[in-house]
Amino acid sequence: MIKDTKETMLDDVDKRILRALQLDGRLSNVELAKTVHLSPPATHARLRRLEKEGYIRQYAAVMDREKTGYDLLCFIHVSLQMHQLEQVEKFRESTRQMPEVLECHHITGEYDYLLKVALRNRKDLERFLVDRLTPIPGVGRIHTSLVLTEVKATMALPLE
């Protein structure tokens, strides 16, 4: 069983609900209830509890990046020159404000941050690096890797 910090446990029905919604977040309550073999009112109550307790953060449409014109996917490693709280917060807030940045992770190792960035083309990449990322106070080193083929991309967690 999976536990959160409040010691609330996910039972098998909760996991079935979460698995079903990860595959199709547009399921109606009636369809979801049929899928998990529970009555619609009981399913609705469990779903609201899962939302309230934070297991479900949001519902969203997953877009096809290339069909929407974002042909270039990059992973950008960033090192900060100094790790003063003010520079760290400025970097984090700056990346939060950049719509091109899909994900930003504070990591261990040679670099401090790993960004997943979607851009339209090489010119957009150049503008992003030169005009948006490099000017952030405290940015020291940048290493960019371009994705050639996206072998697997999912947001579904392996609930067991």
N, C-alpha and C positions, 0 to 999 in steps of 0.2 A: 504494500500500500504506500501511496505517496502522501507525505505530510507537509503542511506549511508550518510557519512559526507559531500559529495559534493551536497547533496540534489537531486541526481539522483533518480528517482522513478522507481520501477519495476511495470510494468503493468501486466495484466493477461496473455498476450502472453509471456512475459519474464518469468513469473512464470511457465507457461506450458513447456517452453523450459528447464528450470532448473529441473523441476520435471522429465521430460522425460530422461534427461541426467543422473540424479541420479539413475534412474532405469537401464539404459543401456548407458554407456558412449561411446559405439562403434557404435551408430547409425550414419549412413551416413547423410549428409546434406539433401539429398532427403527424406530419411525415417523420419528424424526429422521434416522436413517441412510438410510432410503428417500428422504426429502425431499432430502438433500444428495448422494445417489448415492455412498455410502461404506459399507463394511462396518460392522456394529454395534460390533465391538471397536475399529476405528480411530476411529469417531465418539466412542465412550466416552473413549478416550485423549485426543482433541482437546478434548472437553468438559471433562475434568478439568484439562487444561493451561490452558484459558481461565479456569476458575474459580480455579486456583492463581495465575495471573498477574494476577488482579484485573479481567479484562475483564467477568466476570460477578460482580457484588457480592452479589446475593441473588436469590431467587425469591419472588414474592409474588402474591396474588390482588388484582386491581384491582377495587375496589368501585364500585358505582353510588352516588355521593354522595347524590343526591336520594332514592333508594329507601331508603337507610339513615337518612333523616330529617335530613340536613344540606342544607337548602334554600338556605342563604345562603353564597355564596362571595365572599370579599373580598380585595382587595389593599391592604395597609396599609404606607404609607411611614413610616419612623421616622428622626428625627434625634436624635443624642445631643448633650447640652449640651457635653460635653467629651470628648475622645478619649484619656482616660487609660486605660492598659492594664487597670486594675482595673475600671473602668466598662464597658469594651468586653467583657471576659470575663464580667462579671456579666450583661450583656444577652444575650450569646450563650448562656450556660448557662441563663438563665431561659427563653429561647425554645425551647431543646432540650427542656425539661421540660414544655412546653405541648402537649398532644395536639391541640389545635385548629390549631396551626401546622403546616401541611403542608410548607412550604418557608420557609427564611430565607436571604436572599442579601445579602451585603455589596456595595453598589453604589457607582458614581460618580454625581456630579451633586448636586442640591439636597438629597437625603436620603442617609442612611448605609445604611439597610437596607430591603429590600422583603420583606414577609411575605405568604405565600399562606395564608389562614385559612378553614377550613370551620366554619360554625356552623349551628345549627338555625333561628334566627330573629333578629329585631331586638333582642329582649330579651337573647339570648345575646351579641349583638354589644356591646350597652351594657355588660353585665357584664364581657365580655372586655376592652374598652377601659378601663373605670373601675377594675375590681378586679384585673386581671391585668397589663395592659401599662403603664398610667400609673404605677403604684407602683414600677416597676423603677428603681433609682437611675441617674440620668444621662439618662433619657428626656426629650428636650426638646420636639420637635414630632411630631405624628402627623397623617397625612392618610389617610383611608379612602376607597376606591372600591369600590362594590358591583358585582358581575358581574350584568348583566341576562341575557345569553345566552352560554353557553359554545360558541363557534363551532368550536373545535378543541382537543382535549386528548389528548396522546399522550405516552408515555414512550419510544417507539421512536426510536432514533437513525438518521439517514440514512446507513447504511453503504454506501459505494460502492466 
